[in-house]
Amino acid sequence: IVWSAKSAGDKLGGIVLSSTKYVRLKPRKQRRHMLVFLGALTEASTDSALKGSTSLAKAVSDLRRVTGLGGAVFIISDFHDFDDDVRRQLTMIASHSDLICVYVEDKLEGTPPPSGIYRINDGFGNSLTINTADERWRKEYEQSFKQRKAAVKDFCSKVGSLFIPIATDDNLADSLRKGLRQRKHQGTRGYHAT
């Protein structure tokens, strides 16, 4: 996305959000700015902490304030905290920009671990014990994952936005190209599938 924006002479800006980082970069065209953006993404991708995160709702609200009319807005997320506030903010963005929701899913998250008793620690001294042999729990776990994905997909359909699901083991560039070509054929402006 970054290099496509650069080659097309488009501005690039955004909010990079992880569990401990929140970086807002105003849209700019300079190569240096794009490298700063890539650096922020790289730092966020190595983040493994669980506390102190900014909500998706706050990030999308801030994003709505800095996006202008037209152009493309990519939300690349697992949409873990996709709620009514996020829906409202994204609806406002979709009303004046091309909204593309890239739904990142780790297939391991969609399938509960093998039956057994597991102790989970968050790295901050808090722990939880779960029994994955409980069939009801296993079904609820799988349903929760499927329902979140379906909710984001349905939302995108309602507001006329593109929904691109990408698994963590997919080829990212190929999956994005394929999704963007689909949108291009629907006659939408603002970005290039190169």
C-alpha positions as CSV (number, residue, x, y, z in Angstrom):
1,I,0.0,0.0,0.0
2,V,2.8,2.4,0.9
3,W,4.8,1.8,-2.3
4,S,1.6,2.0,-4.4
5,A,0.8,5.3,-2.9
6,K,4.3,6.6,-3.5
7,S,4.4,5.4,-7.1
8,A,0.9,7.0,-7.8
9,G,2.0,10.3,-6.1
10,D,-0.7,10.0,-3.5
11,K,-0.4,11.1,0.1
12,L,0.0,8.5,2.8
13,G,-1.0,9.0,6.4
14,G,-2.6,7.0,9.1
15,I,-2.7,5.7,12.6
16,V,-0.6,2.8,13.7
17,L,-2.1,1.1,16.7
18,S,-0.9,-1.8,18.7
19,S,-1.3,-2.9,22.3
20,T,1.3,-0.4,23.5
21,K,1.9,2.0,20.6
22,Y,-0.3,4.8,19.1
23,V,1.3,6.8,16.3
24,R,-0.6,9.3,14.2
25,L,0.9,10.5,11.0
26,K,-0.7,13.2,8.9
27,P,-1.1,12.5,5.2
28,R,2.0,13.6,3.3
29,K,3.7,12.7,0.0
30,Q,7.4,12.8,1.0
31,R,9.4,9.6,0.7
32,R,10.9,10.3,4.2
33,H,7.4,10.4,5.6
34,M,6.6,7.0,4.1
35,L,9.7,5.5,5.6
36,V,8.6,6.9,9.0
37,F,5.2,5.2,8.5
38,L,6.9,1.9,7.6
39,G,9.1,2.2,10.7
40,A,6.0,2.7,12.9
41,L,4.4,-0.4,11.3
42,T,7.5,-2.4,11.9
43,E,7.7,-1.4,15.6
44,A,4.0,-2.2,16.1
45,S,4.3,-5.6,14.5
46,T,6.9,-6.6,17.1
47,D,4.8,-5.4,20.0
48,S,3.7,-8.3,22.3
49,A,2.4,-6.5,25.3
50,L,-1.2,-6.8,26.3
51,K,-1.8,-3.7,28.5
52,G,-2.1,0.0,27.8
53,S,-3.7,-0.3,24.4
54,T,-5.7,2.4,22.7
55,S,-9.1,1.2,21.5
56,L,-9.9,0.8,17.9
57,A,-12.8,3.2,18.4
58,K,-10.4,6.0,19.5
59,A,-8.0,5.3,16.6
60,V,-10.9,5.3,14.0
61,S,-12.3,8.5,15.6
62,D,-8.9,10.2,15.3
63,L,-8.6,8.9,11.7
64,R,-12.0,10.3,10.8
65,R,-10.8,13.8,11.8
66,V,-7.7,13.7,9.6
67,T,-9.0,12.1,6.5
68,G,-10.1,14.4,3.8
69,L,-12.8,14.0,1.2
70,G,-12.2,11.2,-1.4
71,G,-9.2,8.9,-1.5
72,A,-8.9,5.5,0.1
73,V,-8.8,4.7,3.8
74,F,-7.4,1.3,4.7
75,I,-8.2,-0.2,8.1
76,I,-5.9,-3.2,8.6
77,S,-6.9,-5.0,11.8
78,D,-8.2,-8.1,13.5
79,F,-11.2,-5.9,14.5
80,H,-11.1,-7.5,18.0
81,D,-12.9,-4.6,19.5
82,F,-15.4,-3.9,16.7
83,D,-18.3,-2.3,18.4
84,D,-21.1,0.2,17.8
85,D,-18.7,3.2,18.2
86,V,-16.3,1.8,15.6
87,R,-19.3,1.2,13.3
88,R,-20.4,4.8,13.6
89,Q,-17.0,6.2,13.0
90,L,-16.3,3.9,10.0
91,T,-19.7,4.8,8.6
92,M,-18.8,8.5,8.6
93,I,-15.5,7.7,6.9
94,A,-17.2,5.6,4.3
95,S,-19.6,8.4,3.5
96,H,-16.8,10.5,2.0
97,S,-13.9,8.1,1.3
98,D,-13.4,4.6,-0.1
99,L,-13.2,2.5,3.0
100,I,-11.3,-0.8,2.7
101,C,-11.4,-3.1,5.7
102,V,-8.5,-5.6,5.6
103,Y,-9.5,-8.2,8.1
104,V,-6.4,-10.0,9.5
105,E,-7.1,-13.4,10.9
106,D,-4.8,-15.9,12.5
107,K,-6.4,-19.3,11.7
108,L,-5.0,-20.6,15.0
109,E,-7.2,-18.1,16.8
110,G,-10.3,-19.5,15.1
111,T,-9.7,-23.0,16.4
112,P,-9.5,-23.8,20.1
113,P,-6.4,-25.7,21.3
114,P,-6.6,-29.5,21.8
115,S,-8.7,-30.7,24.7
116,G,-7.1,-30.2,28.0
117,I,-6.6,-27.8,30.9
118,Y,-4.4,-24.7,30.1
119,R,-3.1,-22.0,32.3
120,I,-2.7,-18.7,30.4
121,N,-0.5,-15.8,31.7
122,D,-0.6,-12.3,30.3
123,G,3.0,-11.5,31.2
124,F,2.0,-9.1,33.9
125,G,1.3,-11.7,36.7
126,N,-2.4,-12.3,35.8
127,S,-3.3,-15.8,34.9
128,L,-6.4,-17.7,33.9
129,T,-7.1,-21.5,33.7
130,I,-9.3,-22.8,31.0
131,N,-10.7,-26.2,30.3
132,T,-10.8,-26.7,26.5
133,A,-12.4,-30.2,26.9
134,D,-15.7,-28.5,27.6
135,E,-17.6,-28.9,24.3
136,R,-19.9,-25.9,25.0
137,W,-16.8,-23.7,25.5
138,R,-15.2,-25.0,22.3
139,K,-18.3,-24.2,20.3
140,E,-18.6,-20.7,21.8
141,Y,-14.9,-20.0,21.1
142,E,-15.3,-21.0,17.5
143,Q,-18.6,-19.1,17.1
144,S,-17.1,-15.9,18.6
145,F,-14.4,-15.9,16.0
146,K,-16.8,-16.5,13.1
147,Q,-19.3,-14.0,14.4
148,R,-16.7,-11.2,14.6
149,K,-15.6,-11.8,11.0
150,A,-19.2,-12.0,9.8
151,A,-20.1,-8.8,11.6
152,V,-17.2,-6.9,9.9
153,K,-18.1,-8.4,6.5
154,D,-21.8,-7.5,6.9
155,F,-20.9,-4.0,8.0
156,C,-18.8,-3.5,4.9
157,S,-21.5,-4.7,2.7
158,K,-24.0,-2.3,4.2
159,V,-21.8,0.8,3.8
160,G,-20.5,-0.2,0.4
161,S,-17.0,-0.8,1.5
162,L,-14.5,-3.4,0.5
163,F,-13.9,-6.4,2.9
164,I,-10.6,-8.2,2.3
165,P,-9.9,-11.1,4.6
166,I,-6.3,-12.0,4.9
167,A,-4.9,-14.9,7.0
168,T,-1.6,-14.5,8.6
169,D,-0.1,-17.2,6.5
170,D,-1.4,-15.7,3.2
171,N,0.8,-13.9,0.7
172,L,-0.1,-10.3,1.8
173,A,0.7,-8.6,-1.5
174,D,-1.2,-11.1,-3.6
175,S,-4.3,-11.0,-1.4
176,L,-4.4,-7.2,-1.4
177,R,-4.0,-7.1,-5.2
178,K,-6.8,-9.6,-5.7
179,G,-9.1,-7.7,-3.3
180,L,-8.3,-4.3,-4.8
181,R,-8.8,-5.6,-8.4
182,Q,-12.2,-6.7,-7.3
183,R,-13.0,-3.2,-6.1
184,K,-11.5,-1.6,-9.2
185,H,-13.9,-3.5,-11.3
186,Q,-16.7,-2.1,-9.3
187,G,-15.7,1.4,-10.4
188,T,-14.2,2.8,-7.3
189,R,-11.5,5.4,-7.3
190,G,-8.5,6.5,-5.3
191,Y,-6.0,3.6,-5.2
192,H,-4.1,1.3,-7.5
193,A,-3.7,-2.5,-7.5
194,T,-0.1,-2.8,-8.8
